[in-house]
Amino acid sequence: MKILFYADTVFGFGGVQRVLAVIAKALSDDNDVTILSTDTDENLSMYGYDQSRISFDYIAYNGKKNVEYFICKTISYLYKRVLPKNKFTARLYSYSFFRPSYKKQLVSKINGGCYDTVVGVHAFLSLHLASIRNRLNVNNVTAWMHNSYNALFDKENPYLPGLKSFFAVEMRRLEGIVVLSKSDERLFRDNLGLESVTIYNPLTLTPSGRASVEYKKFLAIGRFSPKHKGFDLLIKAFAKFADTNNDWTLEIVGEGDEEIIYRQLIAEHRLEQRVKICPFTNDIQRHYAGASVYVLSSRWEGQPLVLVEAMAHGLPIVSSDLPVAMELLEGHHCGTFFKCGDIDDMAMALNRMASSAEWGEMSHNALSTSSLFMVDSILKQWIGALKSQ
């Protein structure tokens, strides 16, 4: 099978980048795999691509503000602010969703490769493929959602504002949609009328070392993007926890625009000796193995890879009660939940875990649970999805 993944950022740090690399490399053992990327800053040593059979191709987006740009922007404004939302206006908007010149280039790239199946990585790029589906000479085009339904449509400042109807109409043109949780599968069906299949993301790294309660350290990892990972909430919750606990520390690993906000919060609560911020690293296992408990403070998630990675190092979990987190963890007795966005409830959850006499049992259960996400099992589901149409 000749497979193309159409993606944006490929060579940067991030969960989507890691899981794409793992799935693409696993598929390339028995298939011809190419990644078509808008990320022209090539670094094949990232994620071991230089040791793989994967081919790469690149496509550049023209950002110039020419006549084509202003026509597309005008239609976009009319669709989002003025026109009724129906099949006709959705189809009209599809012609301007991204530039016709870029569409022509994308069609040429895909048809020139003679692929059997194309996978759009992320909602935006999947919509690109949907808008040109009738011009593609491929058997299967599949959308791979990496954000939750809530993040796409319902949260504050959603990723696809005003585009729910457009998304529902356009995605029907594709042969398949892969989502990351059963809860999203239900929401896609009930709210959009779209059938999808749930394929969990696999464990994307080889564990190295084992967590220990003796370290008395909470760990959180993620990109410092606005509000997403909830690290602002975590620092405030840890400050409340630290009022009655003098032993445990917090380590946050990541990079991004909100770092200055986090450092200000740390200083405001006088936690400089208790909270540490570390940059991303290729040796992320060192951070997992050097911690005692993993904290998922996110306001929303598709499927947090960090949960599986943390459990693979024996870390019990403190998590916000996101549907996907509860889906992955409930029934396995490897952690505790708090109400999403509730700082006081998070502080109490930190305290419960720090004082728990069941750390050893939860650590063992976390390791066992992580085995459900091994690459071989997930790969079989992907092959089935790509061959089913």
C-alpha positions in Angstrom: 0.0 0.0 0.0 1.3 3.5 -0.9 0.4 5.9 1.9 0.8 9.7 2.1 0.5 11.7 5.4 -0.3 15.3 4.8 1.0 17.3 7.8 2.1 20.8 8.8 4.8 20.8 11.5 6.8 17.6 11.4 10.3 18.3 12.9 9.4 20.2 16.0 8.8 19.0 19.6 5.2 18.0 20.3 2.9 15.1 20.8 1.4 15.1 17.3 4.8 15.1 15.8 5.9 12.2 17.9 2.9 10.0 17.2 3.0 10.7 13.5 6.6 9.6 13.5 5.8 6.4 15.3 2.8 5.4 13.2 4.5 6.4 9.9 7.7 4.5 10.7 5.7 1.4 11.8 3.6 1.5 8.6 6.8 1.9 6.5 8.0 -1.6 7.4 5.5 -3.1 5.0 4.2 -0.1 3.0 5.6 2.7 0.9 5.1 5.8 3.2 5.6 9.5 2.3 5.1 12.6 4.5 4.0 15.7 2.6 4.8 18.6 4.9 4.4 22.4 5.0 7.4 22.3 7.4 10.3 23.1 5.1 12.9 23.3 8.0 14.0 19.8 7.4 15.7 17.9 10.3 15.6 14.2 9.5 17.5 13.3 12.7 14.3 14.4 14.6 12.4 11.3 15.7 14.8 9.0 13.9 13.5 9.8 10.4 17.0 9.5 9.0 17.1 5.8 10.0 13.7 5.1 8.5 12.3 4.2 5.0 10.0 7.2 4.9 10.2 9.6 2.0 9.5 13.3 2.4 8.0 15.9 0.1 7.3 19.6 0.8 4.7 22.1 -0.2 5.0 25.9 0.5 2.0 28.1 1.3 2.0 31.5 -0.4 1.2 34.1 2.3 1.3 37.1 0.0 -1.7 39.4 0.2 -2.7 39.5 -3.4 -6.1 39.6 -5.2 -6.6 35.9 -4.5 -6.0 36.4 -0.8 -8.6 39.2 -0.6 -11.2 37.2 -2.5 -10.8 34.3 -0.1 -10.9 36.6 2.9 -14.1 38.2 1.7 -15.9 34.9 1.1 -14.7 33.7 4.5 -16.1 36.8 6.2 -19.5 36.5 4.5 -19.7 32.8 5.4 -18.8 33.2 9.0 -20.7 36.5 9.7 -23.5 36.9 7.1 -24.6 33.9 5.1 -26.9 31.1 6.4 -25.2 27.8 7.2 -26.2 25.1 4.7 -24.8 22.7 2.1 -24.7 25.4 -0.6 -22.9 28.0 1.4 -20.5 25.4 2.9 -19.6 24.3 -0.6 -19.1 28.0 -1.6 -16.8 28.5 1.4 -14.8 25.4 0.5 -13.6 27.2 -2.7 -12.1 29.9 -0.5 -11.1 28.0 2.6 -7.6 28.0 1.2 -6.2 29.5 -1.9 -7.1 28.0 -5.3 -3.4 28.3 -6.3 -2.4 26.2 -3.3 -5.2 23.7 -4.0 -3.8 23.2 -7.5 -0.3 22.7 -6.1 -1.6 20.2 -3.5 -3.7 18.2 -6.1 -0.6 18.0 -8.3 1.6 16.8 -5.5 -0.9 14.1 -4.4 -1.9 12.8 -7.9 1.7 12.9 -9.0 2.6 10.4 -6.3 0.1 7.7 -7.3 -0.9 7.0 -3.7 -3.5 4.5 -2.6 -4.5 6.4 0.6 -3.9 9.9 2.0 -4.2 10.8 5.7 -4.8 14.4 6.7 -3.0 15.1 10.0 -5.2 17.6 12.0 -8.6 19.1 11.3 -7.4 22.0 9.1 -5.3 19.8 6.8 -8.1 17.2 6.6 -10.4 20.0 5.5 -7.9 20.9 2.8 -8.2 17.4 1.5 -12.0 17.4 1.8 -12.2 20.5 -0.4 -10.2 18.8 -3.2 -11.5 15.2 -2.7 -13.2 15.0 -6.1 -9.9 16.0 -7.8 -7.8 13.3 -6.1 -7.0 10.0 -7.8 -6.8 8.0 -4.6 -8.9 5.2 -3.2 -9.0 6.5 0.4 -8.7 9.8 2.1 -8.9 9.7 5.9 -9.0 12.6 8.4 -6.9 12.1 11.6 -8.3 14.3 14.4 -5.7 15.3 17.0 -8.0 17.6 18.9 -11.2 16.8 20.8 -14.7 17.9 19.6 -14.8 20.4 22.4 -11.5 22.0 21.4 -12.6 22.2 17.8 -16.0 23.7 18.3 -17.1 24.4 21.9 -14.3 25.7 24.1 -13.5 29.4 24.5 -11.7 30.5 21.3 -12.2 27.1 19.5 -9.9 26.0 16.7 -12.7 26.1 14.1 -14.8 29.1 15.1 -18.0 29.3 13.2 -17.1 26.3 11.0 -19.1 23.5 12.6 -21.6 23.3 9.8 -18.9 23.6 7.2 -16.9 20.8 8.9 -20.0 18.5 9.0 -20.7 19.0 5.3 -17.1 18.8 4.0 -16.0 15.7 6.1 -18.7 13.7 4.4 -16.6 13.8 1.3 -13.9 11.7 2.9 -13.8 7.9 3.3 -12.8 7.9 6.9 -12.4 9.9 10.1 -10.1 8.7 13.0 -10.7 10.3 16.4 -8.8 9.7 19.6 -11.6 8.8 22.1 -15.0 7.0 22.2 -16.5 10.2 23.7 -15.4 12.1 20.6 -16.7 9.4 18.4 -20.2 9.8 20.0 -20.0 13.6 19.7 -19.1 13.5 16.0 -22.0 11.1 15.4 -24.6 12.9 17.6 -23.8 16.5 16.8 -22.3 16.4 13.3 -23.9 13.3 11.8 -20.4 12.0 11.0 -19.3 8.4 11.6 -15.8 7.9 12.8 -13.5 5.3 14.3 -11.5 5.5 17.6 -7.9 4.6 17.4 -5.9 5.6 20.4 -2.4 7.0 20.0 0.3 4.5 20.9 3.2 4.7 23.4 5.7 6.8 21.5 8.9 6.2 23.4 10.9 3.5 25.0 10.7 3.8 28.8 14.0 4.3 30.6 14.0 4.0 34.4 11.3 3.8 36.9 9.5 6.4 39.0 9.8 6.5 42.7 7.7 7.9 45.5 10.9 8.8 47.3 11.5 11.7 44.9 8.4 13.5 46.1 8.1 15.3 42.8 5.0 16.1 40.7 5.7 16.3 36.9 3.8 18.0 34.1 4.9 18.2 30.4 3.5 20.1 27.5 3.7 23.1 25.1 3.2 26.5 26.8 0.3 27.5 24.5 -2.5 29.8 25.8 -4.6 28.1 28.5 -4.4 24.6 26.9 -2.3 22.6 29.3 -3.6 24.5 32.4 -0.1 25.0 33.9 -1.3 28.4 35.3 -4.0 26.4 37.2 -1.4 23.8 38.3 1.0 26.4 39.7 -1.9 28.0 41.7 -3.1 24.6 42.9 0.4 23.7 43.9 0.7 26.9 45.9 -2.3 25.9 47.9 -0.9 22.4 48.4 2.4 23.8 49.5 0.8 25.8 52.3 0.4 22.5 54.2 3.2 20.4 52.6 6.9 21.3 52.8 8.3 18.2 51.0 7.0 17.8 47.5 8.2 19.8 44.5 6.8 20.5 41.0 8.6 20.2 37.7 7.1 21.5 34.5 8.8 20.6 31.2 8.0 22.6 28.1 8.4 25.8 26.0 6.2 28.5 24.6 4.8 31.9 24.8 3.2 31.5 28.3 6.5 30.8 30.1 6.7 34.3 31.3 3.3 34.0 32.9 4.2 30.9 34.7 7.4 32.4 36.0 5.5 35.4 37.3 3.0 33.1 39.1 5.9 31.2 40.6 7.5 34.4 41.9 4.1 35.7 43.1 3.6 32.7 45.3 7.2 32.6 46.3 7.7 29.1 44.9 11.1 29.5 43.3 12.6 26.8 45.5 9.6 24.4 44.9 8.7 24.8 41.2 11.1 24.3 38.4 10.6 24.9 34.6 12.7 22.9 32.2 13.0 23.1 28.4 11.9 20.3 26.0 14.6 17.6 25.5 15.0 14.5 23.4 15.7 12.6 26.7 12.2 13.2 28.1 12.4 9.7 29.8 14.8 11.2 32.3 12.1 13.5 33.6 9.5 10.7 33.8 11.9 8.4 35.7 12.9 11.1 38.1 9.4 11.9 39.2 6.8 10.5 41.6 3.4 11.5 40.2 2.3 12.9 36.8 -0.3 15.8 36.7 -2.5 16.4 33.7 -3.9 19.9 34.3 -5.2 20.4 30.8 -8.4 22.4 30.0 -8.9 20.2 26.9 -7.2 17.3 25.1 -7.5 15.0 22.1 -5.6 12.1 23.6 -2.7 13.2 25.9 0.3 11.1 24.9 1.9 12.1 28.2 -0.5 10.0 30.2 0.6 6.8 28.5 4.3 7.8 28.6 4.0 8.6 32.3 2.3 5.3 33.1 5.0 3.4 31.1 7.5 4.8 33.7 5.3 3.7 36.6 3.9 7.2 37.4 0.5 7.3 39.1 -1.7 10.1 37.6 -3.5 13.1 38.9 -5.8 14.3 36.1 -8.6 16.7 35.3 -11.8 14.9 34.6 -11.7 15.3 30.9 -13.8 12.6 29.1 -10.7 11.2 27.3 -8.7 11.0 30.5 -11.5 9.2 32.4 -11.9 6.9 29.4 -8.2 5.9 29.5 -7.8 5.7 33.3 -11.1 4.7 34.9 -11.2 1.2 36.3 -7.4 0.8 36.4 -6.8 2.3 39.9 -3.7 4.2 38.8 -4.6 7.7 39.9 -7.2 10.3 40.9 -9.3 12.9 39.2 -10.2 16.5 39.9 -12.8 18.8 38.4 -11.4 20.4 35.2 -10.4 24.0 35.9 -11.1 23.8 39.6 -7.9 25.0 41.5 -9.1 24.0 44.9 -10.1 20.5 43.8 -6.8 20.1 42.1 -4.9 21.1 45.2 -6.9 18.5 47.2 -6.1 15.8 44.5 -2.4 16.7 44.9 -2.7 16.2 48.6 -4.5 12.9 48.3 -1.8 11.5 46.1 1.1 12.9 48.1 -0.3 11.2 51.3 -1.6 8.0 49.6 -0.5 4.7 51.1 -1.4 3.1 47.8 1.4 4.6 45.6 3.1 1.3 45.0 -0.2 -0.4 43.8 -1.1 2.6 41.6 2.4 2.6 40.1 2.1 -1.1 39.3 -1.3 -0.6 37.8 0.0 2.3 35.7 2.6 0.1 34.1 0.1 -2.5 33.3 -2.3 0.0 31.8 0.4 1.4 29.5 0.8 -2.0 27.9 -2.6 -1.6 26.3 -1.1 1.1 24.0 1.8 -0.7 22.4 2.5 0.1 18.8 1.8 -3.3 17.3 -1.8 -3.3 18.6 -2.5 0.3 17.4 -0.8 -0.4 14.0 -3.3 -3.3 13.3 -6.1 -0.9 13.8 -4.6 1.7 11.4 -4.0 -0.9 8.7 -7.6 -2.0 9.1 -8.9 1.6 8.8 -6.8 2.4 5.7 -7.8 -0.8 3.9 -11.5 -0.8 4.9 -12.7 1.6 2.2 
